[in-house]
Amino acid sequence: MIRNDYIYIVLVKAHTGLGKAARVLSGGYEYSHITVCKDDSFEDFITFSRKRHYAPFDAGFMHETRDCYCFGTHDRVKLKIFRLPVDLRGKRKVYHFLRYVERQQEHYLFHLYSMVTMPFLHGFRMEGAYNCMSFVGKVLELSGTVRLTKPYYRYNIREFDALLMPYLYTERYFSDRNVRITQGYMDQVTLWENIKLFLRLNKKLLCRMIGGDRDAGSHI
């Protein structure tokens, strides 16, 4: 049941190694991850991301909690949050999309190729594959709240930041206290397991690209 008139787009200053590298390569721009929240509790972040902190290639549709961002010596995380008003039609489209992807998540891949080539290819679409940027771009397209001037999968996080500035809700540090815990998220992963996960993801992406993935099914 739809209970509110807003959706929230959240930028995350991630403490991961990739997040730190992104800040260096971007000239110090803070935010390296983007998610969707349905309400203002900010305890359930819906996105495409790694499922375990130490396994970057074990990735896909994910419900993250604040403990995914606050770990070790990092007891808080900086978030930049935009509150988007949505009408009934837009909200239904967004919620249907989120439910559908969650139900069919085993058929959706993490679009690693679009993410790593974003600086020079500026994103490309693959059937049944998203990363955090293209996933949020699709949500924004369905919401009807903002006008996208290019395909949803061609926006990077910095561009979303500029696009959504009229809807800025808050920008501050959040603690991980008194929130749900993502079980297994901080489990250690061996180098060999990461190599196997990397090879498996690449095999699936390549099969999807050439149309040989029989498990692809139908996607939004």
N, C-alpha and C positions, 0 to 999 in steps of 0.2 A: 504494500500500500504506500502511495506517495504521500509524504507527510509535511513537506516543506516546499518553499518556493525558490530555493537557491541550490546551486552546487558550488563547490569550492575547488579551486585549482591551487595547488600548493607547490612552491619551489623549495627545494631542500639543499642546504649546504652540507653535502655528504662528506663524512670523514673517511671515506674509502681511499685507497691508493689512486684509483681512477679519478675520483673527485678532486684530489689534490693535483694530479697531473693536468686535469681539465682547467683548473684555475691558473696554472702556470701558462698553459698554451693559449688561454683566452685573455692574457694580460691582467689577470687578477679578478675577473668576474666571479662572484662568489658561488653561484648556484649551478649545480651539475646534475640535478635529478628533478623530476616533475611528476606529480601524482594528482589524483582526484579524491576528494572527500564528499560524502553525501550530507554531512552535518557538521556543526561547529564544535563537536567534542574533540576533533582532531586526534582520534585514536585508531582510525581505520583508514589507511592510505591505499587506494586502489591504483594499480599501475602494472607495467611490465618491467620486471627487474630480476636480479639474482634471488634465488630462493634460500641460499645460504651465504653468509658473509664471505667465507673463504672459498667459495666455488662460483666464480663469476660466469661460468658457462653453463651452470645449472640454473637456467633462467626461463621466465615466462610470465604468465598472468600471476599476480601476487597481491595478497592483502598484507601490507606491511603495517607494523605498529611502531610506536616511537622508540622502542628498544632496538629496532633495526638501525636507528640513526644514532642512538646514545649507547655507547658500549666502552668497556675498558676505562680509560681516563676521561672519556667524553661523557659527562653526565647531563649534557644538554645539547640541543641542536638548533640552529638558526633556520627559521621558516619564513617565507614570504607568501602570504595568503591572499588570494583574490576571491571575492564573493560575487558570483554571477547570478543575477535574477533570470529565471527561466519560466516561460509560460507552460501551461498544462501540456500542450502538444510537444514542446521541446523536452520537457522533463520525461514524458513517456518514452520518447525516442532514446534518450540517454539511458534511462533505467532498463529499457529492453535490451539495449546494446550491452550494458554491463552484465545483466543476467545471462544473456546468450553466451558471451565470451567465457564467463565463469563456468557455465554448464558444459561447454565444449572445449575447455582449456587444454585438454590433452591433444587437440588438433591444431592448436595455435603455437607458433614458434616465436622465439625471441629474434627480432630482426637485427642481428649483429652487423650484417653487411651495410645496411643503411646508416646505422649509428657511426661506424668507423669511417665511412666515406662521406659523412655529412659535410666536412669542411670544404670538399672540392666537388662533390656530386650534388650536394644540397638535398639529399634524401631521394629515395626511390621506393615505389610501392611493390610489395610482394604479397600475393594472395595468402591470407591466413597467417600473417606475420606482423608483429608490432614491436617497437621498443617504447620506452617511456614517452618520448616526444611524439611519435606518430599516434600512439594510443590516446594521449590527451588531445592531440589535434583532431582526431575523429570525434571525441566527446564534444569538443567545441563546435565542430561542424554540425553535429546533430542537435546541439542545444539551440542553435539559431540566435544566440545572444550577440555574438560578435560576427562581423563580416570578415571572412578570410579572403585575402586578395591573391592567394596562390593555393595549390593543393595542400590539404591538411598535413601530409607527411613531409612537407618541405620546410616546416618551421623548426628552428632550434630553440633552446630554452631561453636564450637572450631575446629572441624575437617574440616569444610568448610573453615575456616580462613586459616588453614595450607595448605590445598589443593590448594587454589586460590592465594597464595602469589605471584607467578610469574606474576599475572595480577593486582597487586595492583595499583590503580589509585590515590587515595588520602585518607587521614585519618585526619579529622579535625572537628571542631564544625561548625554547620550550624544554622543560625537564622531562625525563622518562619516568618520573615517580607516579605510582598509582595507575598504571596503564596495563593493558593486557600484554602478555608475553608471547612472542613467536617461538614456539617450541622448536628446538633443533637449529635455530638460525645461526648460532655461534659455534656449532660443532666444527671441529678441525677436519680438514680434508687433505689427503695426501697428494703429492705432486702427480703420481701415476693416475689417481682418480680424476684430477683436473685435466690431464692430457686426454683421457678417455672421454670426458664430458665435452671437451673442445672438439675432438674428432667426430663425436656423435652429432653435435649441433651442426657442424659444417656439412656433414653428410646429409642431414635432413634439409638444410637450407638449399644445398645444391640440387637435391632431388626435387624440391619444391620449385626451384627456378626453371628446371628443364621439364617440369610437368610429370615427373616420374614418381611422385609421392602418392601412393594409392590410399594412404590414410588421411589425406588432406580434407576430404569431406567438403561441405559448403561453408562459406564464411561470410561474415559481414565485413 
